[in-house]
Amino acid sequence: MSSMVFCRGCGKEIHETAPTCPHCGAVQSTALASAAGAVMGFTDAIKTCFSKYATFSGRATRAEYWWFFLFTFLGSLIPIVGLIFALAVLIPSIAVAVRRLHDTDRSGWWILIGLIPLVGFIVLLVFYCQESKEPNRF
C-alpha cells in the first residue's frame, strides 16, 4: 500500500518514495540530497527564489533560505543601487521566509513576530535555523 506525501519545494502531493518532485524537481530527502550531491547551491537558490517570486505556498529548505539571504545582504551593500536592489528583492525575500517557516511546520503568519523589536528577530532566527519537520502540514 503506497501513501502520498507533500513535496518539500512546491507542496504538491507526490509518492512517498519519490526521490525528487515530478512537478518542481525538488529533492525530497536530505539523505538523498547529500548522497546525490544535489544540495542546493548559491545560484540554484537565487534561481529558485526568483522563479517563485511571489509564491508564499510550499516549502523552502535551509540552504535555499540562507543562500538567498546572503545574496540579498550582499546586494544591499552596493553603494547607490543598494536601496533599489533591496526594494527589488523585498517580495521574494518575504516569500522565501514564509516558505522557510512552512518547512519548519509553522504558519507563514509567524513572520509578523519580527515586528517585535529584538525578541521577534531572535525568535525568527531560531525558526529559520531549525531542521525541516516531517510530517508537515504545508
MDAnalysis code that builds the backbone (N, CA, C; Angstrom):
import MDAnalysis as mda
import numpy as np

u = mda.Universe.empty(414, n_residues=138, atom_resindex=np.repeat(np.arange(138), 3), trajectory=True)
u.add_TopologyAttr("name", ["N", "CA", "C"] * 138)
u.add_TopologyAttr("resid", np.arange(1, 139))
u.add_TopologyAttr("resname", ["MET", "SER", "SER", "MET", "VAL", "PHE", "CYS", "ARG", "GLY", "CYS", "GLY", "LYS", "GLU", "ILE", "HIS", "GLU", "THR", "ALA", "PRO", "THR", "CYS", "PRO", "HIS", "CYS", "GLY", "ALA", "VAL", "GLN", "SER", "THR", "ALA", "LEU", "ALA", "SER", "ALA", "ALA", "GLY", "ALA", "VAL", "MET", "GLY", "PHE", "THR", "ASP", "ALA", "ILE", "LYS", "THR", "CYS", "PHE", "SER", "LYS", "TYR", "ALA", "THR", "PHE", "SER", "GLY", "ARG", "ALA", "THR", "ARG", "ALA", "GLU", "TYR", "TRP", "TRP", "PHE", "PHE", "LEU", "PHE", "THR", "PHE", "LEU", "GLY", "SER", "LEU", "ILE", "PRO", "ILE", "VAL", "GLY", "LEU", "ILE", "PHE", "ALA", "LEU", "ALA", "VAL", "LEU", "ILE", "PRO", "SER", "ILE", "ALA", "VAL", "ALA", "VAL", "ARG", "ARG", "LEU", "HIS", "ASP", "THR", "ASP", "ARG", "SER", "GLY", "TRP", "TRP", "ILE", "LEU", "ILE", "GLY", "LEU", "ILE", "PRO", "LEU", "VAL", "GLY", "PHE", "ILE", "VAL", "LEU", "LEU", "VAL", "PHE", "TYR", "CYS", "GLN", "GLU", "SER", "LYS", "GLU", "PRO", "ASN", "ARG", "PHE"])
u.atoms.positions = np.array([
    [0.840, -1.173, 0.000],
    [0.000, 0.000, 0.000],
    [0.889, 1.242, 0.000],
    [0.782, 2.052, -0.998],
    [1.620, 3.239, -1.086],
    [0.860, 4.453, -0.569],
    [1.617, 5.368, 0.010],
    [0.979, 6.575, 0.518],
    [1.582, 7.794, -0.150],
    [0.877, 8.887, -0.011],
    [1.300, 10.125, -0.636],
    [1.813, 11.080, 0.445],
    [2.780, 11.890, 0.074],
    [3.319, 12.932, 0.941],
    [3.332, 14.223, 0.139],
    [3.757, 15.298, 0.763],
    [3.796, 16.581, 0.071],
    [5.231, 16.981, -0.227],
    [5.437, 17.559, -1.401],
    [6.767, 17.986, -1.859],
    [7.342, 19.043, -0.924],
    [8.636, 18.940, -0.662],
    [9.331, 19.915, 0.181],
    [9.489, 21.254, -0.524],
    [9.410, 21.267, -1.850],
    [9.601, 22.510, -2.585],
    [8.318, 23.236, -2.944],
    [7.396, 22.511, -3.573],
    [6.182, 23.172, -4.075],
    [4.938, 22.849, -3.264],
    [5.004, 21.826, -2.406],
    [3.874, 21.487, -1.565],
    [2.818, 20.619, -2.225],
    [3.045, 20.184, -3.481],
    [2.072, 19.326, -4.158],
    [2.233, 17.891, -3.683],
    [1.177, 17.119, -3.810],
    [1.182, 15.739, -3.352],
    [1.991, 14.868, -4.311],
    [2.896, 14.057, -3.738],
    [3.736, 13.147, -4.526],
    [3.806, 11.806, -3.808],
    [4.346, 10.804, -4.477],
    [4.509, 9.485, -3.864],
    [5.618, 9.554, -2.821],
    [5.455, 8.825, -1.723],
    [6.405, 8.910, -0.610],
    [7.810, 8.435, -0.953],
    [7.978, 7.596, -1.966],
    [9.309, 7.095, -2.319],
    [9.974, 7.902, -3.434],
    [9.311, 8.945, -3.893],
    [9.879, 9.751, -4.987],
    [11.124, 10.491, -4.491],
    [12.272, 10.285, -5.156],
    [13.483, 10.981, -4.724],
    [13.425, 12.481, -5.035],
    [12.713, 12.823, -6.112],
    [12.524, 14.232, -6.471],
    [11.061, 14.459, -6.836],
    [10.648, 15.691, -6.782],
    [9.271, 16.040, -7.114],
    [9.095, 16.062, -8.631],
    [8.069, 15.391, -9.162],
    [7.844, 15.430, -10.606],
    [7.336, 16.798, -11.077],
    [6.869, 17.638, -10.165],
    [6.330, 18.949, -10.527],
    [7.418, 20.032, -10.570],
    [8.255, 20.072, -9.498],
    [9.248, 21.156, -9.420],
    [10.690, 20.657, -9.408],
    [10.899, 19.357, -9.237],
    [12.250, 18.797, -9.256],
    [12.991, 18.868, -7.929],
    [12.330, 19.326, -6.868],
    [12.994, 19.451, -5.572],
    [13.348, 18.075, -5.004],
    [14.557, 17.960, -4.452],
    [14.987, 16.734, -3.810],
    [14.188, 16.582, -2.523],
    [13.681, 15.375, -2.252],
    [12.744, 15.181, -1.145],
    [13.378, 14.750, 0.164],
    [14.542, 14.173, 0.152],
    [15.155, 13.707, 1.385],
    [16.532, 14.330, 1.520],
    [16.855, 14.814, 2.730],
    [18.180, 15.390, 2.926],
    [19.259, 14.329, 2.757],
    [18.956, 13.073, 3.114],
    [19.919, 11.982, 2.911],
    [20.137, 11.751, 1.423],
    [19.030, 11.766, 0.653],
    [19.161, 11.607, -0.802],
    [19.885, 12.789, -1.414],
    [19.620, 13.970, -0.923],
    [20.256, 15.166, -1.467],
    [21.766, 15.107, -1.260],
    [22.193, 14.700, -0.067],
    [23.620, 14.614, 0.220],
    [24.280, 13.528, -0.611],
    [23.603, 12.384, -0.710],
    [24.158, 11.267, -1.460],
    [24.249, 11.590, -2.942],
    [23.265, 12.300, -3.447],
    [23.239, 12.625, -4.869],
    [24.056, 13.867, -5.190],
    [24.549, 14.547, -4.164],
    [25.292, 15.784, -4.395],
    [24.375, 16.896, -4.860],
    [23.092, 16.807, -4.538],
    [22.114, 17.757, -5.051],
    [21.720, 18.818, -4.031],
    [22.552, 19.075, -3.043],
    [22.241, 20.113, -2.081],
    [22.241, 21.445, -2.823],
    [21.245, 22.247, -2.550],
    [21.066, 23.498, -3.278],
    [22.244, 24.438, -3.049],
    [22.756, 24.973, -4.127],
    [23.860, 25.914, -4.056],
    [23.386, 27.350, -4.210],
    [24.341, 28.261, -4.227],
    [24.057, 29.699, -4.283],
    [23.220, 30.066, -5.502],
    [23.661, 29.695, -6.687],
    [22.927, 30.084, -7.902],
    [21.580, 29.379, -8.008],
    [21.516, 28.115, -7.569],
    [20.237, 27.401, -7.586],
    [19.219, 28.074, -6.672],
    [19.668, 28.516, -5.510],
    [18.768, 29.170, -4.563],
    [18.229, 30.483, -5.150],
    [19.084, 31.233, -5.785],
    [18.656, 32.510, -6.362],
    [17.677, 32.273, -7.506],
    [17.993, 31.297, -8.366],
    [17.073, 30.970, -9.463],
    [15.727, 30.522, -8.927],
    [15.746, 29.671, -7.907],
    [14.505, 29.165, -7.328],
    [13.680, 30.292, -6.719],
    [14.330, 31.158, -5.970],
    [13.597, 32.249, -5.311],
    [13.009, 33.225, -6.323],
    [13.718, 33.507, -7.407],
    [13.161, 34.408, -8.414],
    [12.112, 33.715, -9.276],
    [12.230, 32.392, -9.440],
    [11.188, 31.689, -10.196],
    [9.904, 31.583, -9.376],
    [10.039, 31.643, -8.052],
    [8.880, 31.664, -7.156],
    [8.755, 33.066, -6.557],
    [8.856, 34.079, -7.391],
    [8.954, 35.484, -6.975],
    [7.977, 35.863, -5.863],
    [6.703, 35.567, -6.030],
    [5.693, 35.925, -5.025],
    [4.890, 34.694, -4.613],
    [5.555, 33.545, -4.555],
    [4.893, 32.306, -4.163],
    [5.076, 32.108, -2.667],
    [3.970, 32.221, -1.940],
    [4.029, 32.098, -0.491],
    [3.616, 30.711, -0.023],
    [3.261, 29.832, -0.945],
    [2.898, 28.463, -0.581],
    [4.079, 27.550, -0.872],
    [4.072, 26.393, -0.248],
    [5.162, 25.449, -0.441],
    [6.190, 25.594, 0.666],
    [7.362, 25.036, 0.409],
    [8.400, 24.988, 1.423],
    [9.739, 25.415, 0.845],
    [10.628, 25.901, 1.709],
    [11.990, 26.272, 1.310],
    [12.968, 25.639, 2.291],
    [13.987, 25.007, 1.763],
    [14.985, 24.370, 2.621],
    [15.853, 25.432, 3.292],
    [16.619, 24.993, 4.282],
    [17.532, 25.940, 4.941],
    [18.525, 26.505, 3.945],
    [19.056, 25.634, 3.077],
    [20.043, 26.103, 2.099],
    [19.445, 27.168, 1.191],
    [18.248, 26.944, 0.706],
    [17.602, 27.926, -0.174],
    [17.437, 29.264, 0.540],
    [16.938, 29.213, 1.767],
    [16.704, 30.455, 2.514],
    [18.010, 31.207, 2.779],
    [19.011, 30.512, 3.319],
    [20.234, 31.197, 3.724],
    [21.076, 31.671, 2.537],
    [21.076, 30.934, 1.426],
    [21.786, 31.423, 0.237],
    [21.115, 32.686, -0.299],
    [19.783, 32.689, -0.311],
    [19.081, 33.883, -0.799],
    [19.276, 35.045, 0.170],
    [19.308, 34.756, 1.458],
    [19.585, 35.794, 2.449],
    [20.956, 36.422, 2.190],
    [21.970, 35.582, 1.946],
    [23.318, 36.087, 1.652],
    [23.309, 36.946, 0.394],
    [22.609, 36.491, -0.634],
    [22.504, 37.249, -1.885],
    [21.898, 38.633, -1.649],
    [20.801, 38.688, -0.897],
    [20.147, 39.980, -0.648],
    [21.008, 40.874, 0.239],
    [21.683, 40.281, 1.212],
    [22.555, 41.057, 2.091],
    [23.706, 41.675, 1.300],
    [24.374, 40.866, 0.487],
    [25.495, 41.373, -0.300],
    [25.036, 42.412, -1.326],
    [23.886, 42.175, -1.944],
    [23.361, 43.131, -2.919],
    [22.993, 44.461, -2.298],
    [22.557, 44.455, -1.064],
    [22.177, 45.707, -0.391],
    [23.390, 46.539, 0.000],
    [24.556, 45.921, 0.042],
    [25.769, 46.650, 0.430],
    [26.339, 47.513, -0.696],
    [25.878, 47.291, -1.910],
    [26.402, 48.041, -3.061],
    [25.965, 49.501, -2.941],
    [26.920, 50.429, -2.945],
    [26.558, 51.839, -2.811],
    [25.620, 52.301, -3.938],
    [24.791, 53.223, -3.650],
    [23.834, 53.885, -4.538],
    [22.694, 52.960, -4.972],
    [22.988, 51.811, -5.558],
    [21.939, 50.925, -6.055],
    [21.436, 49.960, -4.988],
    [22.037, 49.973, -3.802],
    [21.656, 49.056, -2.739],
    [20.201, 49.182, -2.335],
    [19.687, 50.396, -2.256],
    [18.292, 50.611, -1.878],
    [17.345, 50.096, -2.958],
    [17.677, 50.370, -4.205],
    [16.854, 49.883, -5.319],
    [16.868, 48.357, -5.343],
    [18.045, 47.771, -5.130],
    [18.167, 46.310, -5.082],
    [17.326, 45.735, -3.946],
    [17.412, 46.359, -2.771],
    [16.657, 45.877, -1.609],
    [15.154, 45.920, -1.882],
    [14.687, 46.953, -2.548],
    [13.262, 47.034, -2.893],
    [12.879, 45.974, -3.925],
    [13.784, 45.685, -4.852],
    [13.503, 44.696, -5.899],
    [13.394, 43.278, -5.337],
    [14.135, 42.991, -4.285],
    [14.106, 41.636, -3.716],
    [13.246, 41.542, -2.457],
    [12.495, 42.582, -2.139],
    [11.668, 42.580, -0.934],
    [10.611, 41.471, -0.967],
    [9.847, 41.391, -2.045],
    [8.783, 40.387, -2.132],
    [9.342, 38.970, -2.155],
    [10.370, 38.669, -2.983],
    [10.901, 37.300, -2.922],
    [11.535, 36.967, -1.569],
    [12.066, 37.961, -0.874],
    [12.644, 37.713, 0.452],
    [11.562, 37.331, 1.455],
    [10.441, 38.023, 1.412],
    [9.332, 37.689, 2.302],
    [8.768, 36.323, 1.935],
    [8.648, 36.062, 0.629],
    [8.097, 34.785, 0.173],
    [8.970, 33.608, 0.612],
    [10.289, 33.709, 0.471],
    [11.161, 32.601, 0.872],
    [11.161, 32.448, 2.390],
    [11.008, 33.541, 3.121],
    [10.928, 33.457, 4.584],
    [9.658, 32.717, 5.006],
    [8.547, 33.007, 4.345],
    [7.285, 32.322, 4.650],
    [7.402, 30.842, 4.301],
    [7.990, 30.534, 3.135],
    [8.162, 29.126, 2.763],
    [9.098, 28.401, 3.723],
    [10.103, 29.115, 4.253],
    [11.006, 28.518, 5.246],
    [10.240, 28.195, 6.530],
    [9.358, 29.097, 6.950],
    [8.523, 28.822, 8.124],
    [7.635, 27.614, 7.874],
    [7.101, 27.492, 6.661],
    [6.294, 26.325, 6.313],
    [7.118, 25.049, 6.451],
    [8.382, 25.094, 6.069],
    [9.242, 23.914, 6.132],
    [9.484, 23.475, 7.575],
    [9.372, 24.411, 8.520],
    [9.523, 24.066, 9.938],
    [8.168, 23.792, 10.574],
    [7.141, 23.600, 9.734],
    [5.771, 23.280, 10.147],
    [5.121, 24.409, 10.938],
    [5.370, 25.641, 10.494],
    [4.745, 26.815, 11.105],
    [4.015, 27.604, 10.027],
    [2.998, 28.304, 10.451],
    [2.262, 29.165, 9.544],
    [3.155, 30.336, 9.115],
    [2.937, 30.823, 7.924],
    [3.684, 31.982, 7.437],
    [3.390, 33.248, 8.225],
    [2.275, 33.246, 8.933],
    [1.918, 34.424, 9.748],
    [2.910, 34.657, 10.883],
    [3.717, 33.641, 11.219],
    [4.741, 33.816, 12.244],
    [5.746, 34.893, 11.857],
    [5.826, 35.226, 10.585],
    [6.768, 36.261, 10.151],
    [6.467, 37.599, 10.823],
    [5.210, 37.793, 11.210],
    [4.829, 39.048, 11.854],
    [5.438, 39.221, 13.241],
    [5.928, 38.141, 13.840],
    [6.582, 38.263, 15.137],
    [7.857, 39.097, 15.008],
    [8.378, 39.198, 13.798],
    [9.557, 40.018, 13.541],
    [9.316, 41.503, 13.776],
    [8.071, 41.905, 13.890],
    [7.754, 43.312, 14.167],
    [8.034, 43.683, 15.624],
    [8.179, 42.686, 16.489],
    [8.529, 42.953, 17.886],
    [10.038, 43.191, 17.942],
    [10.469, 44.355, 18.403],
    [11.906, 44.662, 18.414],
    [12.725, 43.623, 19.180],
    [13.835, 43.245, 18.629],
    [14.835, 42.318, 19.144],
    [14.301, 40.905, 19.401],
    [13.269, 40.758, 20.222],
    [12.732, 39.438, 20.547],
    [12.222, 38.747, 19.286],
    [11.494, 39.479, 18.450],
    [10.956, 38.914, 17.217],
    [12.060, 38.427, 16.296],
    [13.125, 39.205, 16.181],
    [14.265, 38.825, 15.343],
    [14.891, 37.527, 15.846],
    [15.070, 37.425, 17.149],
    [15.706, 36.235, 17.726],
    [14.830, 35.001, 17.519],
    [13.531, 35.134, 17.721],
    [12.604, 34.017, 17.535],
    [12.636, 33.550, 16.074],
    [12.570, 34.492, 15.131],
    [12.614, 34.119, 13.712],
    [13.943, 33.470, 13.349],
    [15.027, 33.979, 13.880],
    [16.347, 33.403, 13.615],
    [16.388, 31.944, 14.052],
    [15.840, 31.658, 15.221],
    [15.787, 30.274, 15.712],
    [14.935, 29.418, 14.768],
    [13.769, 29.935, 14.362],
    [12.897, 29.190, 13.454],
    [13.598, 28.905, 12.130],
    [14.280, 29.905, 11.556],
    [14.932, 29.744, 10.257],
    [16.089, 28.753, 10.315],
    [16.698, 28.579, 11.489],
    [17.836, 27.667, 11.629],
    [17.421, 26.227, 11.908],
    [16.173, 26.005, 12.250],
    [15.731, 24.655, 12.593],
    [15.660, 23.752, 11.371],
    [15.762, 22.450, 11.650],
    [15.645, 21.453, 10.588],
    [14.196, 21.374, 10.100],
    [14.033, 20.808, 8.932],
    [12.697, 20.591, 8.378],
    [11.938, 19.617, 9.265],
    [10.646, 19.815, 9.319],
    [9.796, 18.936, 10.131],
    [9.013, 18.003, 9.206],
    [9.049, 16.726, 9.540],
    [8.260, 15.716, 8.840],
    [7.457, 14.937, 9.853],
    [6.223, 14.639, 9.696],
    [5.336, 15.122, 8.635],
    [5.058, 16.599, 8.806],
    [4.565, 17.194, 7.754],
    [4.407, 18.633, 7.724],
    [3.049, 19.000, 7.155],
    [2.419, 20.023, 7.720],
    [1.095, 20.458, 7.241],
    [1.182, 21.237, 5.934],
    [2.357, 21.738, 5.588],
    [2.448, 22.647, 4.433],
    [3.095, 21.977, 3.260],
])
